[in-house]
Amino acid sequence: MKSEKKVLLKFFYFSSAFIALSNRELKAENSITLFIIKPPREISWKSPSTITWTAFKGRVTSDFHSIGHAMIHLQCDATPTSTPVNEVTGVTDIEHSMDKDLLFKQGIGMGVFFYDYPGTLNSEKFVWREVFHASELYQRLATLKALLNPLSCQRAAQYLREYKELGIFKHFGLSFTPRKKEGAGCTSFAASFFDVVGLLTDEIKKAWTLHVNVQEKLIGRPLINQYIESDDLLFSSEAKHWANPNEKSRSLLVYDTQFLYSWIQNIWKKGEKSFPKNYFLDQANFRKWHKKIFISIRAPVTSSGWEDVFVSNGVMSLLIDARSTPTPQENIWIP
């Protein structure tokens, strides 16, 4: 089974590389695709203690993107002044572990949300490998593709090009705003492309984000000169709620993969005939990533108490036809 899987994975890499090469020679469509990998267990934002506990349980459950991940695929056709674009990437912290050492060894506490981690861009090979693996897991992958007009696509390409040239990817953090050149978390980076091309409406932004005020009592060094014990995050009275209006706090706006996934799921459940205007089933991505997989379920009558069954991986793929959406005229970068 493992050898067959390696052969299949190599074939997939070869196919992706061939497609990428072909797209440089042939006309590419104008589109941006978001790949959303959901955490293995639900992460609760009810309070500092619940976010700490549920994130920890997610890490124990699986080390494959225990807090989720989001990546992009940008394709733009050539114009009289530009060459075709075929970019597959995302951002992560360099160690791909983010908060583990800071939280449990250095006492940063809720400062993990505001810390500036050394960041890196995901390579194309990394993205395809992670998406391929997510498609082999039950209900971990969703895709969201937007068809763009040529001007909007080139605007997104310019944004990505300058993001790289300015080295903004070197700063990874959940509280950063990408278009302010601060850096980004993986999900805010992916969502920022929808923002750049004018698709991040107030309604969608509200569905994809969460706003909380984090009390400074739970933020440790190096941001605030105090050491936060892990027990303080789990059991203290302060950790049972977010900051009250009269407490010193820091504002946090989070783009969460769970919210993007749930947003897609809520539309998906309506059925294609009830999709919002200009929303469709993304046939290409659905066929590419939807597959049958083995999962283990509880089966008390068996000797092991578990049984392997063959089920759908539950992937969902939406398409938004935004080709008629006007290209924003404001600056790509905001103050």
TORLUMVEX-429266 format. One line per field, with one value per atom (N, C-alpha, C): atom name; x, y, z. Coordinates in steps of 0.02 Angstrom, whole numbers. Layout:
// residues N
a	c(CA, ...)
u	c(X, ...)
v	c(Y, ...)
w	c(Z, ...)
***
This chain:
// residues 335
a	c(N, CA, C, N, CA, C, N, CA, C, N, CA, C, N, CA, C, N, CA, C, N, CA, C, N, CA, C, N, CA, C, N, CA, C, N, CA, C, N, CA, C, N, CA, C, N, CA, C, N, CA, C, N, CA, C, N, CA, C, N, CA, C, N, CA, C, N, CA, C, N, CA, C, N, CA, C, N, CA, C, N, CA, C, N, CA, C, N, CA, C, N, CA, C, N, CA, C, N, CA, C, N, CA, C, N, CA, C, N, CA, C, N, CA, C, N, CA, C, N, CA, C, N, CA, C, N, CA, C, N, CA, C, N, CA, C, N, CA, C, N, CA, C, N, CA, C, N, CA, C, N, CA, C, N, CA, C, N, CA, C, N, CA, C, N, CA, C, N, CA, C, N, CA, C, N, CA, C, N, CA, C, N, CA, C, N, CA, C, N, CA, C, N, CA, C, N, CA, C, N, CA, C, N, CA, C, N, CA, C, N, CA, C, N, CA, C, N, CA, C, N, CA, C, N, CA, C, N, CA, C, N, CA, C, N, CA, C, N, CA, C, N, CA, C, N, CA, C, N, CA, C, N, CA, C, N, CA, C, N, CA, C, N, CA, C, N, CA, C, N, CA, C, N, CA, C, N, CA, C, N, CA, C, N, CA, C, N, CA, C, N, CA, C, N, CA, C, N, CA, C, N, CA, C, N, CA, C, N, CA, C, N, CA, C, N, CA, C, N, CA, C, N, CA, C, N, CA, C, N, CA, C, N, CA, C, N, CA, C, N, CA, C, N, CA, C, N, CA, C, N, CA, C, N, CA, C, N, CA, C, N, CA, C, N, CA, C, N, CA, C, N, CA, C, N, CA, C, N, CA, C, N, CA, C, N, CA, C, N, CA, C, N, CA, C, N, CA, C, N, CA, C, N, CA, C, N, CA, C, N, CA, C, N, CA, C, N, CA, C, N, CA, C, N, CA, C, N, CA, C, N, CA, C, N, CA, C, N, CA, C, N, CA, C, N, CA, C, N, CA, C, N, CA, C, N, CA, C, N, CA, C, N, CA, C, N, CA, C, N, CA, C, N, CA, C, N, CA, C, N, CA, C, N, CA, C, N, CA, C, N, CA, C, N, CA, C, N, CA, C, N, CA, C, N, CA, C, N, CA, C, N, CA, C, N, CA, C, N, CA, C, N, CA, C, N, CA, C, N, CA, C, N, CA, C, N, CA, C, N, CA, C, N, CA, C, N, CA, C, N, CA, C, N, CA, C, N, CA, C, N, CA, C, N, CA, C, N, CA, C, N, CA, C, N, CA, C, N, CA, C, N, CA, C, N, CA, C, N, CA, C, N, CA, C, N, CA, C, N, CA, C, N, CA, C, N, CA, C, N, CA, C, N, CA, C, N, CA, C, N, CA, C, N, CA, C, N, CA, C, N, CA, C, N, CA, C, N, CA, C, N, CA, C, N, CA, C, N, CA, C, N, CA, C, N, CA, C, N, CA, C, N, CA, C, N, CA, C, N, CA, C, N, CA, C, N, CA, C, N, CA, C, N, CA, C, N, CA, C, N, CA, C, N, CA, C, N, CA, C, N, CA, C, N, CA, C, N, CA, C, N, CA, C, N, CA, C, N, CA, C, N, CA, C, N, CA, C, N, CA, C, N, CA, C, N, CA, C, N, CA, C, N, CA, C, N, CA, C, N, CA, C, N, CA, C, N, CA, C, N, CA, C, N, CA, C, N, CA, C, N, CA, C, N, CA, C, N, CA, C, N, CA, C, N, CA, C, N, CA, C, N, CA, C, N, CA, C, N, CA, C, N, CA, C, N, CA, C, N, CA, C, N, CA, C, N, CA, C, N, CA, C, N, CA, C, N, CA, C, N, CA, C, N, CA, C, N, CA, C, N, CA, C, N, CA, C, N, CA, C, N, CA, C, N, CA, C, N, CA, C, N, CA, C, N, CA, C, N, CA, C, N, CA, C, N, CA, C, N, CA, C, N, CA, C, N, CA, C, N, CA, C, N, CA, C, N, CA, C, N, CA, C, N, CA, C, N, CA, C, N, CA, C, N, CA, C, N, CA, C, N, CA, C, N, CA, C, N, CA, C, N, CA, C, N, CA, C, N, CA, C, N, CA, C, N, CA, C, N, CA, C, N, CA, C, N, CA, C, N, CA, C, N, CA, C, N, CA, C, N, CA, C, N, CA, C, N, CA, C, N, CA, C, N, CA, C, N, CA, C, N, CA, C, N, CA, C, N, CA, C, N, CA, C, N, CA, C, N, CA, C, N, CA, C, N, CA, C, N, CA, C, N, CA, C, N, CA, C, N, CA, C, N, CA, C, N, CA, C, N, CA, C, N, CA, C, N, CA, C, N, CA, C, N, CA, C, N, CA, C, N, CA, C, N, CA, C, N, CA, C, N, CA, C, N, CA, C, N, CA, C, N, CA, C, N, CA, C, N, CA, C, N, CA, C, N, CA, C, N, CA, C, N, CA, C, N, CA, C, N, CA, C, N, CA, C, N, CA, C, N, CA, C, N, CA, C, N, CA, C, N, CA, C, N, CA, C, N, CA, C, N, CA, C, N, CA, C, N, CA, C, N, CA, C, N, CA, C, N, CA, C, N, CA, C, N, CA, C, N, CA, C)
u	c(42, 0, 43, 97, 139, 176, 200, 236, 189, 126, 77, 63, 59, 46, 103, 166, 223, 223, 205, 202, 149, 90, 35, 55, 90, 111, 161, 209, 258, 223, 174, 136, 100, 72, 36, 83, 142, 191, 211, 221, 240, 185, 123, 65, 59, 67, 61, 116, 177, 232, 220, 193, 179, 125, 73, 19, 46, 89, 118, 160, 199, 240, 195, 143, 97, 64, 47, 13, 59, 124, 169, 173, 159, 161, 92, 39, -28, -62, -122, -159, -185, -175, -201, -266, -309, -370, -352, -396, -387, -426, -390, -425, -380, -411, -377, -413, -376, -405, -376, -420, -399, -406, -354, -357, -361, -413, -424, -419, -372, -365, -390, -443, -474, -435, -435, -401, -433, -395, -423, -478, -476, -528, -549, -611, -636, -596, -576, -542, -593, -601, -651, -621, -652, -631, -672, -706, -749, -711, -651, -610, -537, -490, -420, -407, -443, -433, -457, -514, -540, -496, -470, -427, -362, -336, -275, -286, -341, -355, -372, -416, -437, -381, -339, -281, -232, -223, -179, -207, -272, -302, -297, -302, -294, -225, -175, -105, -94, -126, -119, -154, -211, -249, -210, -180, -143, -93, -33, 16, 12, -38, -47, -92, -61, -96, -149, -125, -171, -213, -192, -235, -259, -251, -274, -222, -236, -191, -230, -206, -236, -181, -191, -142, -179, -141, -173, -142, -182, -158, -184, -138, -156, -135, -184, -171, -197, -154, -174, -151, -194, -177, -129, -92, -46, -84, -55, -82, -29, -45, 6, 67, 58, 114, 138, 111, 131, 130, 170, 173, 122, 107, 60, 86, 40, 56, 30, 72, 50, 87, 58, 91, 51, 86, 56, 96, 65, 104, 59, 90, 58, 112, 95, 145, 138, 194, 196, 255, 257, 318, 371, 434, 487, 488, 473, 476, 413, 360, 295, 267, 286, 262, 233, 249, 226, 231, 181, 174, 201, 223, 237, 289, 348, 402, 387, 361, 346, 293, 244, 188, 208, 244, 256, 326, 372, 439, 458, 431, 452, 397, 339, 287, 257, 249, 222, 146, 113, 41, 3, -48, -88, -50, 12, 55, 72, 57, 68, 31, -25, -65, -34, 10, 39, 113, 142, 214, 232, 291, 317, 364, 337, 375, 415, 474, 509, 467, 449, 404, 439, 402, 428, 371, 387, 338, 336, 277, 271, 289, 328, 346, 286, 287, 234, 230, 288, 290, 258, 273, 244, 168, 142, 69, 35, 59, 26, 31, 86, 93, 43, 35, -12, -84, -101, -169, -184, -136, -144, -157, -118, -126, -193, -212, -276, -335, -328, -381, -388, -337, -340, -368, -386, -414, -488, -524, -597, -615, -650, -675, -621, -565, -511, -499, -524, -507, -569, -563, -613, -575, -605, -574, -624, -599, -640, -604, -636, -604, -646, -613, -646, -619, -663, -644, -641, -587, -575, -572, -583, -569, -494, -467, -394, -361, -393, -363, -358, -410, -409, -356, -349, -299, -229, -215, -150, -137, -190, -184, -164, -194, -176, -104, -84, -16, 35, 17, 61, 68, 13, 13, 60, 54, 97, 170, 181, 250, 283, 246, 274, 278, 232, 235, 301, 321, 384, 443, 442, 499, 512, 459, 467, 485, 484, 502, 451, 389, 337, 324, 334, 323, 369, 422, 468, 438, 380, 346, 280, 277, 218, 185, 120, 85, 10, -28, -101, -133, -100, -130, -111, -68, -43, -92, -91, -132, -87, -97, -51, -46, -101, -100, -70, -56, -20, 55, 75, 146, 172, 127, 148, 172, 147, 155, 86, 82, 17, 18, -40, -50, -69, -71, -84, -153, -203, -271, -283, -254, -262, -224, -169, -133, -177, -207, -250, -310, -342, -401, -384, -322, -304, -308, -302, -308, -380, -428, -498, -509, -474, -479, -451, -393, -359, -400, -439, -478, -551, -566, -633, -687, -667, -717, -729, -689, -697, -748, -811, -865, -870, -906, -916, -948, -995, -1030, -981, -940, -892, -839, -814, -763, -790, -853, -883, -887, -901, -908, -841, -787, -721, -679, -702, -660, -693, -651, -673, -634, -669, -635, -642, -585, -584, -534, -543, -496, -459, -394, -353, -324, -340, -317, -241, -210, -137, -112, -155, -136, -114, -136, -120, -68, -38, 14, 82, 127, 192, 248, 309, 367, 380, 409, 443, 397, 332, 287, 272, 259, 249, 293, 328, 378, 347, 319, 292, 291, 295, 295, 226, 195, 129, 134, 117, 117, 62, 74, 23, -40, -31, -90, -133, -101, -139, -186, -165, -206, -264, -255, -306, -354, -329, -370, -383, -349, -359, -427, -452, -516, -512, -453, -445, -452, -431, -431, -499, -548, -615, -657, -630, -667, -616, -637, -596, -601, -562, -556, -622, -633, -690, -673, -724, -711, -663, -659, -617, -547, -532, -466, -419, -354, -305, -301, -307, -310, -282, -273, -253, -305, -323, -374, -346, -384, -362, -417, -402, -447, -416, -451, -423, -462, -425, -453, -439, -492, -485, -506, -466, -482, -549, -566, -630, -688, -682, -736, -743, -686, -689, -721, -700, -726, -801, -822, -894, -935, -906, -941, -954, -903, -911, -961, -956, -1001, -1074, -1087, -1156, -1186, -1145, -1169, -1178, -1131, -1132, -1194, -1213, -1270, -1337, -1339, -1401, -1416, -1364, -1373, -1363, -1338, -1318, -1376, -1437, -1494, -1510, -1486, -1499, -1437, -1383, -1323, -1339, -1301, -1309, -1293, -1313, -1300, -1225, -1207, -1138, -1095, -1127, -1092, -1110, -1059, -1070, -1027, -1042, -999, -937, -878, -815, -800, -823, -818, -746, -701, -632, -598, -602, -570, -605, -671, -707, -685, -681, -659, -587, -546, -475, -463, -500, -485, -534, -593, -642, -622, -621, -601, -631, -627, -649, -589, -599, -544, -566, -518, -532, -531, -581, -578, -597, -576, -593, -651, -701, -759, -767, -800, -811, -857, -837, -876, -869, -910, -904, -906, -939, -946, -882, -834, -772, -722, -672, -622, -582, -569, -529, -573, -637, -682, -686, -648, -647, -654, -678, -685, -668, -632, -616, -673, -693, -746, -723, -754, -737, -788, -766, -813, -786, -828, -806, -762, -712, -670, -704, -762, -802, -777, -732, -707, -764, -760, -810, -773, -798, -765, -816, -808, -853, -817, -857, -833, -874, -840, -874, -855, -905, -891, -891, -832, -824, -796, -803, -774, -806, -868, -901, -890, -855, -841, -789, -802, -754, -688, -634, -568, -560, -542, -532, -480, -490, -445, -399, -413, -371, -304, -256, -190, -194, -148, -145, -127, -80, -57, -95, -115, -155, -117, -130, -94, -116)
v	c(-61, 0, 63, 63, 122, 134, 78, 86, 112, 87, 111, 185, 205, 275, 319, 296, 335, 343, 288, 291, 341, 338, 384, 456, 467, 535, 562, 519, 540, 557, 515, 528, 594, 608, 671, 730, 727, 781, 792, 736, 742, 775, 754, 782, 857, 875, 946, 987, 960, 996, 1003, 950, 953, 1005, 1006, 1055, 1126, 1135, 1201, 1224, 1177, 1193, 1210, 1170, 1182, 1250, 1269, 1333, 1392, 1381, 1435, 1444, 1389, 1391, 1408, 1383, 1393, 1447, 1465, 1516, 1488, 1526, 1506, 1543, 1515, 1551, 1604, 1651, 1701, 1679, 1656, 1630, 1630, 1629, 1620, 1563, 1513, 1457, 1455, 1449, 1440, 1367, 1339, 1272, 1279, 1252, 1258, 1190, 1183, 1121, 1134, 1099, 1108, 1071, 1098, 1062, 994, 947, 879, 878, 927, 933, 1006, 1017, 1086, 1125, 1185, 1231, 1282, 1287, 1332, 1399, 1453, 1521, 1551, 1511, 1536, 1576, 1557, 1590, 1572, 1607, 1588, 1516, 1493, 1424, 1373, 1387, 1338, 1337, 1394, 1394, 1356, 1364, 1329, 1254, 1234, 1163, 1128, 1157, 1124, 1123, 1175, 1174, 1120, 1111, 1058, 989, 979, 915, 902, 955, 947, 923, 951, 931, 858, 836, 766, 720, 742, 702, 691, 744, 739, 797, 782, 836, 864, 843, 869, 930, 989, 1053, 1052, 1046, 1038, 1100, 1158, 1218, 1240, 1196, 1210, 1246, 1252, 1287, 1310, 1362, 1387, 1406, 1390, 1405, 1427, 1452, 1479, 1452, 1456, 1443, 1500, 1541, 1599, 1585, 1590, 1581, 1642, 1671, 1729, 1720, 1736, 1734, 1791, 1782, 1834, 1895, 1953, 2015, 2047, 2100, 2133, 2156, 2166, 2192, 2144, 2082, 2035, 1964, 1922, 1851, 1812, 1749, 1709, 1699, 1693, 1683, 1615, 1577, 1514, 1506, 1530, 1531, 1489, 1445, 1402, 1412, 1439, 1454, 1465, 1481, 1498, 1523, 1537, 1559, 1518, 1505, 1472, 1501, 1484, 1499, 1447, 1464, 1422, 1353, 1350, 1286, 1245, 1275, 1242, 1216, 1248, 1228, 1287, 1345, 1410, 1418, 1397, 1419, 1371, 1311, 1258, 1279, 1298, 1315, 1379, 1430, 1493, 1485, 1443, 1434, 1394, 1339, 1294, 1301, 1335, 1341, 1413, 1461, 1530, 1573, 1545, 1580, 1640, 1637, 1693, 1699, 1643, 1645, 1663, 1706, 1727, 1773, 1789, 1827, 1790, 1724, 1686, 1717, 1751, 1780, 1844, 1876, 1940, 1936, 1878, 1869, 1870, 1896, 1899, 1839, 1786, 1725, 1732, 1703, 1700, 1660, 1692, 1660, 1638, 1598, 1575, 1564, 1565, 1549, 1474, 1447, 1376, 1366, 1316, 1299, 1266, 1264, 1230, 1156, 1125, 1054, 1044, 1089, 1084, 1089, 1137, 1147, 1086, 1060, 1002, 941, 933, 877, 881, 942, 950, 942, 969, 962, 889, 856, 785, 744, 757, 720, 737, 800, 820, 785, 774, 740, 667, 640, 570, 562, 619, 619, 637, 617, 627, 698, 734, 801, 849, 851, 898, 950, 938, 983, 1015, 1080, 1115, 1163, 1177, 1224, 1277, 1337, 1393, 1428, 1428, 1456, 1515, 1569, 1628, 1642, 1644, 1665, 1741, 1769, 1841, 1870, 1935, 1968, 1979, 1989, 1994, 2048, 2106, 2160, 2141, 2110, 2089, 2036, 1991, 1938, 1967, 2014, 2045, 2087, 2115, 2151, 2103, 2044, 1993, 1970, 1963, 1942, 1995, 2058, 2113, 2112, 2100, 2097, 2042, 1983, 1927, 1941, 1969, 1985, 2035, 2087, 2137, 2109, 2066, 2034, 1996, 1963, 1927, 1975, 2023, 2069, 2109, 2128, 2167, 2124, 2058, 2013, 2010, 2027, 2028, 1958, 1907, 1838, 1817, 1855, 1838, 1850, 1883, 1897, 1859, 1811, 1768, 1780, 1795, 1807, 1813, 1788, 1786, 1855, 1903, 1969, 2018, 1996, 2042, 2051, 2111, 2127, 2128, 2081, 2075, 2139, 2172, 2230, 2292, 2288, 2341, 2327, 2274, 2253, 2229, 2207, 2184, 2112, 2072, 2001, 1969, 1905, 1872, 1805, 1782, 1711, 1678, 1611, 1576, 1593, 1598, 1609, 1682, 1729, 1799, 1813, 1778, 1785, 1762, 1703, 1677, 1723, 1745, 1787, 1855, 1878, 1945, 1950, 1894, 1895, 1910, 1884, 1902, 1976, 2002, 2073, 2116, 2097, 2136, 2142, 2090, 2091, 2111, 2134, 2161, 2110, 2049, 1997, 1987, 2019, 2010, 2061, 2045, 2089, 2089, 2137, 2140, 2076, 2049, 1987, 1928, 1922, 1866, 1876, 1937, 1949, 1932, 1949, 1932, 1857, 1821, 1748, 1714, 1745, 1713, 1733, 1781, 1807, 1804, 1814, 1820, 1877, 1918, 1973, 1962, 1962, 1957, 2008, 2026, 2068, 2025, 2021, 1978, 2018, 1998, 2035, 2030, 2087, 2088, 2045, 2030, 1986, 1917, 1898, 1832, 1834, 1893, 1900, 1905, 1860, 1858, 1887, 1880, 1906, 1866, 1898, 1962, 2022, 2011, 2066, 2106, 2072, 2103, 2065, 2100, 2070, 2031, 1974, 1928, 1858, 1809, 1739, 1709, 1681, 1652, 1576, 1548, 1475, 1445, 1385, 1353, 1340, 1327, 1316, 1379, 1438, 1500, 1506, 1478, 1480, 1430, 1378, 1326, 1333, 1357, 1353, 1418, 1472, 1534, 1565, 1606, 1639, 1687, 1719, 1766, 1731, 1667, 1631, 1603, 1612, 1586, 1633, 1691, 1738, 1784, 1816, 1866, 1931, 1979, 2039, 2076, 2100, 2144, 2214, 2257, 2325, 2366, 2353, 2393, 2364, 2308, 2277, 2301, 2306, 2320, 2259, 2272, 2216, 2236, 2186, 2196, 2166, 2203, 2181, 2130, 2078, 2025, 2008, 2015, 1994, 1933, 1877, 1814, 1788, 1770, 1731, 1658, 1619, 1550, 1502, 1450, 1401, 1367, 1360, 1329, 1370, 1437, 1481, 1478, 1478, 1471, 1405, 1352, 1284, 1281, 1308, 1307, 1349, 1406, 1449, 1411, 1376, 1335, 1279, 1248, 1193, 1215, 1274, 1299, 1311, 1336, 1345, 1278, 1233, 1167, 1128, 1132, 1093, 1114, 1176, 1200, 1164, 1135, 1104, 1154, 1131, 1177, 1220, 1193, 1232, 1291, 1289, 1343, 1384, 1376, 1416, 1490, 1535, 1606, 1621, 1679, 1699, 1698, 1671, 1666, 1616, 1573, 1519, 1453, 1410, 1347, 1293, 1231, 1175, 1179, 1178, 1179, 1108, 1091, 1023, 999, 1043, 1022, 1004, 1049, 1034, 978, 974, 920, 852, 846, 782, 767, 819, 808, 785, 813, 800, 755, 744, 700, 628, 588, 518, 477, 412, 365, 347, 345, 331, 281, 250, 206, 246, 237, 264, 208, 216, 167, 193, 151, 169, 119, 141, 97, 40, -21, -81, -130, -122, -162, -238, -259, -332, -363, -322, -350, -361, -402, -418, -357, -311, -252, -194, -198, -143, -89, -99, -51, -89, -53, -83, -31, -52, -8, -6, 54, 61, 108, 101, 140, 196, 259, 315, 372, 422, 483, 524, 558, 600, 665, 680, 738, 804, 803, 866, 907, 973, 1019, 1070, 1083, 1129, 1178, 1241, 1294, 1337, 1364, 1409, 1473, 1530, 1595, 1627, 1643, 1678, 1753, 1781, 1852, 1892, 1866, 1900, 1968, 1977, 2041, 2090, 2067, 2110, 2162, 2226, 2278, 2271, 2286, 2285, 2346, 2335, 2393, 2441, 2505, 2557, 2584, 2568, 2595, 2559, 2588, 2559, 2488, 2446, 2378, 2379, 2423, 2427, 2482, 2469, 2515, 2538, 2599, 2624, 2589)
w	c(0, 0, 0, 42, 46, -20, -52, -115, -169, -170, -219, -208, -145, -129, -153, -145, -168, -243, -279, -352, -373, -340, -356, -343, -288, -270, -321, -342, -392, -458, -477, -538, -533, -474, -464, -470, -440, -445, -518, -555, -625, -665, -652, -687, -673, -609, -590, -623, -625, -656, -731, -762, -834, -848, -806, -815, -806, -755, -743, -803, -831, -889, -948, -958, -1013, -1007, -946, -936, -952, -948, -965, -1041, -1077, -1150, -1179, -1147, -1172, -1132, -1152, -1116, -1050, -997, -931, -919, -878, -860, -808, -798, -746, -684, -634, -575, -514, -456, -392, -355, -334, -298, -227, -178, -108, -90, -61, -33, 43, 73, 144, 177, 223, 261, 332, 350, 415, 469, 531, 586, 597, 626, 637, 690, 736, 787, 791, 811, 815, 867, 848, 894, 917, 983, 1011, 1030, 1006, 1022, 1078, 1117, 1169, 1221, 1237, 1287, 1278, 1312, 1308, 1329, 1380, 1403, 1352, 1319, 1270, 1207, 1186, 1127, 1142, 1203, 1223, 1225, 1257, 1268, 1202, 1163, 1101, 1049, 1048, 1002, 1022, 1088, 1113, 1094, 1103, 1085, 1010, 970, 898, 880, 915, 902, 921, 976, 997, 947, 921, 873, 809, 782, 720, 715, 691, 682, 612, 573, 505, 509, 510, 514, 569, 630, 687, 699, 674, 679, 609, 560, 493, 451, 387, 341, 280, 247, 185, 136, 72, 20, -43, -93, -152, -216, -270, -338, -381, -406, -448, -520, -566, -637, -675, -716, -756, -828, -874, -944, -961, -1015, -1037, -1063, -1055, -1082, -1127, -1163, -1205, -1165, -1100, -1060, -1006, -1005, -952, -978, -947, -966, -924, -943, -903, -832, -785, -715, -692, -659, -630, -563, -510, -444, -394, -361, -310, -246, -193, -133, -72, -18, 45, 92, 154, 202, 267, 298, 363, 402, 467, 504, 484, 489, 463, 495, 560, 595, 588, 560, 553, 619, 673, 739, 778, 755, 780, 855, 892, 961, 1013, 994, 1042, 1094, 1073, 1120, 1158, 1122, 1155, 1209, 1195, 1241, 1303, 1292, 1347, 1378, 1345, 1372, 1391, 1353, 1363, 1394, 1407, 1443, 1408, 1342, 1306, 1313, 1331, 1341, 1278, 1286, 1229, 1182, 1200, 1156, 1092, 1089, 1028, 969, 983, 930, 901, 939, 919, 903, 910, 901, 827, 812, 744, 734, 702, 690, 625, 621, 557, 507, 452, 404, 341, 302, 238, 189, 125, 73, 62, 52, 35, -38, -52, -121, -154, -220, -258, -239, -232, -213, -145, -98, -31, -34, -72, -76, -104, -161, -191, -145, -110, -64, -8, 21, 77, 55, -4, -29, -45, -76, -92, -28, 23, 86, 119, 118, 148, 113, 48, 10, 29, 62, 84, 154, 185, 252, 249, 300, 300, 321, 276, 288, 314, 278, 295, 242, 180, 125, 93, 78, 38, -9, -67, -114, -133, -145, -166, -223, -281, -341, -366, -384, -412, -481, -531, -598, -599, -626, -624, -694, -698, -762, -767, -827, -835, -792, -786, -746, -672, -646, -576, -564, -612, -604, -604, -649, -650, -587, -559, -496, -440, -438, -388, -399, -462, -478, -456, -466, -444, -368, -334, -261, -237, -266, -246, -262, -320, -340, -291, -274, -228, -157, -139, -73, -65, -119, -118, -119, -165, -173, -110, -74, -12, 48, 39, 94, 150, 134, 186, 214, 172, 193, 251, 264, 317, 387, 388, 451, 453, 498, 504, 572, 571, 634, 623, 670, 661, 665, 696, 704, 649, 602, 551, 494, 465, 407, 345, 299, 241, 200, 185, 141, 174, 239, 273, 276, 241, 238, 305, 350, 416, 415, 368, 368, 367, 383, 381, 415, 435, 450, 385, 384, 321, 293, 337, 314, 293, 331, 312, 246, 235, 171, 114, 120, 67, 56, 110, 105, 75, 84, 60, -16, -51, -124, -145, -106, -119, -105, -55, -38, -94, -119, -171, -234, -251, -313, -301, -240, -227, -213, -190, -176, -102, -60, 12, 37, 26, 48, 124, 151, 224, 249, 210, 230, 232, 181, 180, 234, 242, 294, 363, 376, 440, 450, 397, 401, 410, 385, 386, 447, 487, 540, 609, 658, 728, 760, 799, 834, 909, 944, 1017, 1044, 1108, 1144, 1194, 1188, 1230, 1287, 1349, 1407, 1414, 1431, 1437, 1495, 1543, 1599, 1574, 1514, 1488, 1432, 1421, 1370, 1404, 1386, 1419, 1377, 1402, 1368, 1304, 1253, 1254, 1243, 1232, 1219, 1282, 1336, 1402, 1452, 1495, 1537, 1595, 1577, 1628, 1599, 1642, 1621, 1634, 1582, 1588, 1590, 1647, 1653, 1610, 1584, 1543, 1584, 1649, 1693, 1697, 1692, 1694, 1634, 1577, 1517, 1520, 1560, 1563, 1621, 1679, 1739, 1775, 1757, 1794, 1777, 1822, 1810, 1751, 1742, 1685, 1618, 1616, 1553, 1534, 1577, 1562, 1520, 1503, 1462, 1427, 1373, 1340, 1380, 1364, 1405, 1413, 1473, 1487, 1462, 1452, 1426, 1468, 1534, 1577, 1587, 1553, 1559, 1504, 1520, 1469, 1423, 1358, 1311, 1243, 1201, 1131, 1086, 1034, 987, 938, 925, 880, 830, 766, 713, 679, 682, 658, 598, 545, 490, 507, 513, 536, 480, 469, 418, 432, 496, 514, 488, 492, 470, 394, 357, 285, 266, 299, 285, 299, 355, 373, 325, 302, 255, 189, 165, 105, 117, 176, 193, 195, 223, 227, 158, 112, 43, 9, 20, -12, 7, 71, 96, 64, 38, 7, -58, -88, -153, -208, -265, -319, -343, -343, -366, -321, -259, -211, -196, -235, -224, -236, -202, -216, -290, -313, -382, -397, -455, -479, -440, -399, -364, -398, -406, -441, -408, -425, -407, -451, -420, -458, -481, -540, -565, -570, -594, -605, -539, -490, -426, -389, -396, -362, -389, -456, -485, -467, -462, -448, -377, -329, -258, -223, -252, -220, -233, -181, -188, -132, -140, -88, -45, 20, 66, 119, 152, 208, 273, 315, 383, 431, 493, 545, 586, 596, 637, 694, 746, 803, 783, 800, 785, 842, 894, 956, 943, 889, 878, 850, 829, 802, 858, 844, 896, 918, 871, 888, 912, 900, 919, 865, 810, 755, 689, 639, 572, 519, 467, 412, 361, 341, 291, 236, 179, 119, 113, 118, 117, 73, 61, 27, 74, 46, 87, 107, 77, 97, 70, 20, -7, -38, -30, -59, -102, -162, -208, -237, -220, -246, -298, -344, -395, -394, -394, -399, -465, -505, -568, -554, -546, -529, -587, -647, -704, -718, -695, -705, -647, -595, -538, -557, -548, -568, -530, -564, -533, -487, -424, -378, -405, -391, -415, -360, -297, -244, -243, -206, -200, -172, -196, -169, -95, -78, -8, 28, 90, 128, 190, 215, 274, 338)
***
